[in-house]
């Protein structure tokens, strides 16, 4: 063990040996010897040949890595495109460049009961935020006395200062669907 460390120490200590190896006369170990000597002395490697070899090695690795990225199969490309595609597409009514028809214009209008079960039930079945409970005749009587136009307006536009927001929070409901839901609640609460 001692002779090995003694030999390494001689390489570190003796500049003539490191210069000899760097010139390539030491069995082609110039690059390795210069790097070992510089590292063991705690110095930076100032030899341009060493720096150039390191830079070109890194550049070659990057080039090889980019070549691997280019050689994807069509299945791999499709999988990547599927993962990074946008979540949705904005399509305005009347825009002919859209591939799909907006969901709001598709299908038949929902019934008042369907809208009630989807949006209104959360508050009107428990009385949350002061909402009149469905089926409570006393709770609805004052509101019904104001007239159906006022109730329809409250359903579509909300009531300021209360928990009733526009359309009861059902922003994908049409005005007619909300009016049908109000009619459904009034019929069940008389």
KEZA-436431 format. One record per residue (C-alpha): x, y, z negated; residue in one letter. Coordinates in steps of 0.25 Angstrom, whole numbers. Example, Ala and Ser with C-alpha at 12.3 -4.5 7.8 and 13.67 -1.06 7.14 Angstrom:
REM residues 2
+-------+-------+-------+---------+
:    c1 :    c2 :    c3 : residuo :
+-------+-------+-------+---------+
:    49 :   -18 :   -31 :       A :
:    55 :    -4 :   -29 :       S :
+-------+-------+-------+---------+
REM end
This chain:
REM residues 190
+-------+-------+-------+---------+
:    c1 :    c2 :    c3 : residuo :
+-------+-------+-------+---------+
:     0 :     0 :     0 :       X :
:    11 :    10 :    -4 :       X :
:    18 :     9 :    10 :       X :
:     5 :    13 :    17 :       X :
:     3 :    25 :     9 :       X :
:    17 :    29 :    10 :       X :
:    16 :    28 :    25 :       X :
:     4 :    37 :    25 :       X :
:    11 :    47 :    16 :       X :
:    22 :    48 :    26 :       X :
:    13 :    51 :    37 :       X :
:     6 :    62 :    29 :       X :
:    19 :    67 :    24 :       X :
:    28 :    67 :    37 :       X :
:    23 :    76 :    47 :       X :
:    33 :    70 :    57 :       X :
:    25 :    57 :    57 :       X :
:    12 :    64 :    59 :       X :
:    17 :    72 :    70 :       X :
:    23 :    59 :    76 :       X :
:    10 :    52 :    75 :       X :
:     2 :    64 :    81 :       X :
:    11 :    64 :    93 :       X :
:     6 :    50 :    96 :       X :
:    19 :    43 :    94 :       X :
:    14 :    35 :    82 :       X :
:     6 :    24 :    90 :       X :
:    -5 :    33 :    94 :       X :
:    -9 :    37 :    80 :       X :
:    -8 :    52 :    82 :       X :
:   -22 :    56 :    80 :       X :
:   -24 :    47 :    67 :       X :
:   -11 :    51 :    61 :       X :
:   -13 :    66 :    63 :       X :
:   -27 :    65 :    57 :       X :
:   -22 :    56 :    45 :       X :
:   -11 :    66 :    42 :       X :
:   -19 :    78 :    42 :       X :
:   -30 :    72 :    34 :       X :
:   -20 :    66 :    23 :       X :
:   -14 :    80 :    22 :       X :
:   -27 :    87 :    21 :       X :
:   -25 :    95 :    33 :       X :
:   -34 :    98 :    45 :       X :
:   -30 :    91 :    58 :       X :
:   -24 :   102 :    67 :       X :
:   -20 :    94 :    78 :       X :
:   -28 :    97 :    90 :       X :
:   -28 :    83 :    96 :       X :
:   -34 :    78 :    83 :       X :
:   -45 :    88 :    83 :       X :
:   -48 :    86 :    98 :       X :
:   -49 :    71 :    96 :       X :
:   -59 :    73 :    84 :       X :
:   -67 :    83 :    92 :       X :
:   -68 :    74 :   104 :       X :
:   -71 :    62 :    96 :       X :
:   -83 :    69 :    89 :       X :
:   -87 :    75 :   103 :       X :
:   -86 :    61 :   109 :       X :
:   -95 :    55 :    98 :       X :
:  -105 :    66 :   100 :       X :
:  -106 :    63 :   115 :       X :
:  -107 :    48 :   113 :       X :
:  -119 :    51 :   103 :       X :
:  -126 :    60 :   112 :       X :
:  -125 :    49 :   123 :       X :
:  -132 :    39 :   114 :       X :
:  -143 :    49 :   112 :       X :
:  -145 :    51 :   127 :       X :
:  -146 :    36 :   129 :       X :
:  -160 :    34 :   122 :       X :
:  -170 :    25 :   128 :       X :
:  -184 :    30 :   133 :       X :
:  -190 :    23 :   121 :       X :
:  -180 :    30 :   111 :       X :
:  -183 :    44 :   118 :       X :
:  -198 :    42 :   117 :       X :
:  -197 :    38 :   102 :       X :
:  -189 :    51 :   100 :       X :
:  -199 :    59 :   107 :       X :
:  -210 :    53 :   100 :       X :
:  -204 :    57 :    86 :       X :
:  -200 :    71 :    90 :       X :
:  -213 :    75 :    98 :       X :
:  -221 :    87 :    92 :       X :
:  -232 :    83 :    83 :       X :
:  -243 :    90 :    91 :       X :
:  -246 :    99 :   103 :       X :
:  -254 :   112 :   103 :       X :
:  -264 :   112 :   114 :       X :
:  -274 :   124 :   115 :       X :
:  -287 :   122 :   121 :       X :
:  -287 :   126 :   136 :       X :
:  -273 :   123 :   137 :       X :
:  -271 :   114 :   150 :       X :
:  -257 :   110 :   147 :       X :
:  -260 :   101 :   135 :       X :
:  -261 :    86 :   137 :       X :
:  -272 :    84 :   126 :       X :
:  -285 :    90 :   123 :       X :
:  -285 :    97 :   109 :       X :
:  -292 :    89 :    98 :       X :
:  -302 :   100 :    95 :       X :
:  -309 :    98 :   108 :       X :
:  -309 :    83 :   108 :       X :
:  -321 :    75 :   103 :       X :
:  -335 :    78 :    97 :       X :
:  -337 :    88 :    86 :       X :
:  -337 :    81 :    72 :       X :
:  -350 :    81 :    64 :       X :
:  -352 :    89 :    52 :       X :
:  -350 :    77 :    43 :       X :
:  -337 :    73 :    50 :       X :
:  -332 :    87 :    48 :       X :
:  -337 :    87 :    33 :       X :
:  -330 :    74 :    30 :       X :
:  -317 :    79 :    37 :       X :
:  -315 :    93 :    31 :       X :
:  -327 :    98 :    22 :       X :
:  -328 :    86 :    13 :       X :
:  -315 :    89 :     5 :       X :
:  -322 :   102 :    -1 :       X :
:  -337 :   100 :     1 :       X :
:  -337 :    86 :    -6 :       X :
:  -330 :    91 :   -19 :       X :
:  -333 :   105 :   -19 :       X :
:  -319 :   110 :   -18 :       X :
:  -316 :   125 :   -18 :       X :
:  -331 :   128 :   -20 :       X :
:  -336 :   120 :    -8 :       X :
:  -351 :   116 :    -9 :       X :
:  -351 :   101 :   -10 :       X :
:  -358 :    93 :     1 :       X :
:  -372 :    89 :    -4 :       X :
:  -373 :    99 :   -15 :       X :
:  -386 :   106 :   -12 :       X :
:  -384 :   117 :   -23 :       X :
:  -369 :   120 :   -18 :       X :
:  -374 :   122 :    -4 :       X :
:  -387 :   129 :    -6 :       X :
:  -381 :   143 :    -8 :       X :
:  -373 :   141 :     5 :       X :
:  -384 :   136 :    13 :       X :
:  -393 :   148 :     9 :       X :
:  -383 :   157 :    16 :       X :
:  -386 :   150 :    29 :       X :
:  -379 :   140 :    39 :       X :
:  -372 :   151 :    47 :       X :
:  -364 :   155 :    34 :       X :
:  -361 :   141 :    31 :       X :
:  -356 :   138 :    45 :       X :
:  -347 :   151 :    44 :       X :
:  -342 :   146 :    31 :       X :
:  -338 :   133 :    36 :       X :
:  -331 :   138 :    49 :       X :
:  -324 :   150 :    43 :       X :
:  -323 :   147 :    28 :       X :
:  -327 :   155 :    16 :       X :
:  -318 :   166 :    12 :       X :
:  -314 :   165 :    -3 :       X :
:  -318 :   150 :    -4 :       X :
:  -312 :   137 :    -2 :       X :
:  -319 :   136 :    11 :       X :
:  -309 :   138 :    23 :       X :
:  -313 :   139 :    38 :       X :
:  -319 :   126 :    43 :       X :
:  -316 :   120 :    29 :       X :
:  -302 :   117 :    34 :       X :
:  -306 :   109 :    46 :       X :
:  -298 :   116 :    57 :       X :
:  -301 :   106 :    67 :       X :
:  -316 :   107 :    65 :       X :
:  -324 :   115 :    75 :       X :
:  -333 :   126 :    70 :       X :
:  -345 :   117 :    74 :       X :
:  -339 :   105 :    66 :       X :
:  -338 :   114 :    54 :       X :
:  -352 :   119 :    56 :       X :
:  -357 :   105 :    57 :       X :
:  -350 :   101 :    44 :       X :
:  -357 :   113 :    37 :       X :
:  -370 :   109 :    42 :       X :
:  -367 :    94 :    37 :       X :
:  -364 :    99 :    23 :       X :
:  -376 :   109 :    22 :       X :
:  -385 :    97 :    27 :       X :
:  -380 :    88 :    16 :       X :
:  -381 :    99 :     5 :       X :
:  -395 :   103 :     7 :       X :
+-------+-------+-------+---------+
REM end
